[in-house]
Amino acid sequence: MEQERKFYNVEELARLLGVSKNKVYDLCHIEGFPAIWLGRRVIVSRSGFEQWVESQAGSGVDILAR
């Protein structure tokens, strides 16, 4: 039985969102985004990402334009 992963890497998140890796890196620099920097590597908490998306839903704001 495979254990569910608790983190996404940039490539996985880009694929999930249908955006480029550069856009994911842009998201990672937004205050409040659940990115964890490990040197130059970034991982994103799966549960934190889901909560962050819910908090952004319906805001009508382009989060990458901030």
Secondary structure, 3 states (H helix, E strand, C coil): CCCCCCEEEHHHHHHHHCCCHHHHHHHHCCCCCCEEEECCEEEEEHHHHHHHHHHHCCCCCCHHHC
